[in-house]
Amino acid sequence: MSFDDPVFRAAFSTKSPVWGYEQEWRYIEEESGLRPWPGELTSVVFGFLMAQERRDHYRKILTETGLPVTYSEVVVSPSSTYEIRQL
């Protein structure tokens, strides 16, 4: 399936409607280059297990855009629940 296929892009760049309140997009890199942002980018939340190398990679990309983006990460709280902490 082509990366340019609109059904493919919609399936992999958006989340289930259950998560709609988060108003977020998923970003996928194509091997041959980057794609335009699918909407206004205001914040990035790094997943709990995301490696620092990948975090640095995405920060570099976003720094080059000049967009005023805030960064957060998912952490485990003392009560063993997941929380989002601003970086």
C-alpha positions, 0 to 999 in steps of 0.5 A: 500500500502506498504511503500516499494513499489517503486511507492508509494515512488516515488510519495511521495518523489519527487515533480512535475516536475514544481518544478524541478529547486529546486532539492529537495526531500521530506522526509517521516518517516515510523512509524517503523523507518527511511529510507536511504536518497534518495540522497545527502542532502545539505540543509533543508527549513522549511515551513512557518507554520512548528512548532518549535517542528518539526524543532527541531526534524529534526535538531536533526536527521540531527545533528546525521548524521554529514552531513554539512546541511544548514537551511533556512525557508520560511517567509513573506516579508514586501511586503507580498510575500514568501521568503526564509531566511537562519538560 
